[in-house]
Amino acid sequence: MGVSGSGKSTVGALLASELGWKFYDADDYHPEENLMKMQKGIPLNDEDRIPWLCKLHDVLRRDVASGQHVVLACSALKKVYRDILIQGKDDAPLKCDDSGKEEKPVEVKLLVVHLTGSFDIISGRLLRRKDHFMPPELLQSQFDTLETPSAPESFIQINVDKNLSEIIATIMETLK
């Protein structure tokens, strides 16, 4: 998790490859309306993000239920967003199997890897990035929204000024 430009997709894809796990980039699940809003320089709000996060929860739940381990690159800027990834939304109906019986909820366990860095470092990364829907002008809104993980969340925090191999090694050590 982290703000745009923190390296979530790069680190996530490398980590998933190293572990032999499935990789998902949450950006691939944004509805067209969210992408258009960001392209216009309009920050997303909770109304925009919650349905997207619920969809991601369903993807995670499906894979966990089938025994698949997953790496998800997702901004997950607020604690409530991370809670939705783990539990879904409180008022969401229970899923039913084909016979109409309610399925037992599947527990999604999440280790949050918070990729953190200064505004200047991450802004510089965004300015060098080409062909991405997220304009650098929205970075400040992400820093303003960011709620750094804290106990009792299961998380580690890694500064993005480390090289990729150091970041991956730190995450791998934590997973042991």
N, C-alpha and C positions, 0 to 999 in steps of 0.2 A: 504494500500500500504506500501511498504517498501522492504528492501533488504531481501534476503533469510535468514531465521532463526529469523526474527523479530516477528513471531507469527501470520502472516496474516491468515493462514488457521484455526488455533485454535480459534483466536478471531472472525473471520468471521463466522465460524460454530456456535459458541456460541451465537453471536449476532443475526444471522438469526433465531436460535431456540427461543431465547427470544422474538423476534419480530413477529414470525410466518411468516417470509418471506422465499423466495427461496434462496438457497445458491449455489454458483458456485465457484469452485477453478480453477483459470485460468491455473494452471499447468496441469489440465486434458485436456486442449485444445491444448497443444503444439504438433506440428507435430513430427513424429518420428525423422526427421533430427535434430530438435532443441535438443531433448533429447539426441541423440547420440553425438552431438557436446559438450553439457555440460558434459556428462559422460566422454568425452575425455579430459576435462579440458579446453575447448575452450569457451571463453565468447561469448555470442550472440551479434550480432550487429543489427543495424536498419533494414537491409534487412531480418534478421531472425525474428525480433519481429513484424514488421508492418503487415504482413498477419495474424499473430496470434492475434494481437490487433483488426484488422478488423473483424475477426471471432467473437471475444468477443463482439464487438460493435453490431454485428448482433443479438447475443443472448440477449443482454440487450434490444435492440430496440424491438425485438419480444415480450419479456416479458412485457415491459413498454406499448406497444400497446395493450396488452391484460389486462392491469390493474394490473399486478403482480409487487409487490415490490421485490427488489433483493439486496442481499449482494454478492459482488464479491471480492474474495481474489486475488489480482493481484499485482505484483511488481510495475508496472506503474512508473518506475524510472524517466522518463523524462516528462516534461510538454507536449511535443508533443504526447507522448503515452497516457496521460490522455485525451488530446484533441481528439484523435482518438476514445477512449472509448465513449466519449460523442457524437461526430459528425460523426464518420466514417472518411474515407479518402476523401479529397476534390474532387478528380477526380473519385470517385466511382459513377457509374450510379444510377439514382433513381430506386428504386424497382417498379415493376409493379404488379398490381393485375391480376387475371385470365382473365379479360376482355381486358387486354392490357393497361388500364388506369394507369397513373403514380400515385403512392400512395403519399399522403402528408407525408413528413418526420415526424417521431415521435421524439419529443425532449426527450433526455435522460438527466435527472438531476442527478448530481453526488455530493455526499458529500465525499470528500477524507478524510480517516482516516489514517494519516501517523504514523505508528508505528516506533518509532525511538529509537536508543540506541547506545552505544559506540561500536566500532569495537571489543574490547575485550569481552564484554558481549555477543554480537551476535555470534562471532567466537566460544566462549565456547559452546553456544547452538548447533551450527552446528556440532562441534566435538562430541557431545553426540547423535546426530541424526543418526539413522540407516536406511539403505535401501532407501536412497533418491538419485535421479539422480544428484542433485546439489552438487558437491564436495566442501568442505570448502575452497579449494584453489581459487575458483572463487569469494569469498566474496569481496576481495579488488576491483575487476573489477566492482562489483555492487556499492560499495561505490564511486568509481571514476565516474560512470555514473550518480549517483543519483542527481536529481535536486529537492531540497526541495520545496514543494508547497508554493506559495505566492499569495497575492492578485493580480488579482481579483478571483483566484480560490476559490471555496467553500471547506474549509478544516479545520481540527483540527489536532493537533500534540500531540501524547501521547507517553511518554517514557515507554519503555518496562520493566523498573525496577519496575513498579507498578504490583500488583497482578491482575489476570484475572478479578475478580469481580470489582475492581476499574476501570479497563479499560472499561469494559462493561457499568458500571454505568456512566462514563464520556461520552461515545458515546450516551447512551440513553438520558442523560440530554440534549445533543446538539441537538438531533432529536426532542425534544419537541417543 
